[in-house]
Amino acid sequence: MEIIWNNKEPIYLQLRDRLVELIMDGALNEGDALPSVRQISSEQRINPITVSKAMQILVDEELVEKKRGLGMYVVKGAKDKLAKNERAKFLEKEWPQISDRIERLGFTLDELLRRSKT
């Protein structure tokens, strides 16, 4: 798992977002085990507490479940739930900024559609 860290967000949120991407992209499917806290901590060279915090967010969001003695697993319906939530988040938070920038730059819908096909 490759993560390019930024200084804008806490690492645990960036890790949570990366795990969400893996679920949405199908790299982690329903029933799949997530890498262990120890494994992620070692690979990414981050504190295990930071990894645990990211994992706990996913548990709280009911996207993964803890199986005692076995690890963390992606729950059934996680991808669909994420798609719904991420779409809403995009439309509420990201799209207004993108839309404003498109308007400021004076793009037409036709220009954007032509450009997206290349």
Secondary structure, DSSP 8 states (H G I E B T S, - for coil): ------SSS-HHHHHHHHHHHHHHTTSS-TT-B---HHHHHHHHT--HHHHHHHHHHHHHTTSEEEETTTEEEE-TTHHHHHHHHHHHHIIIIIHHHHHHHHHHHT--HHHHHHHHT-
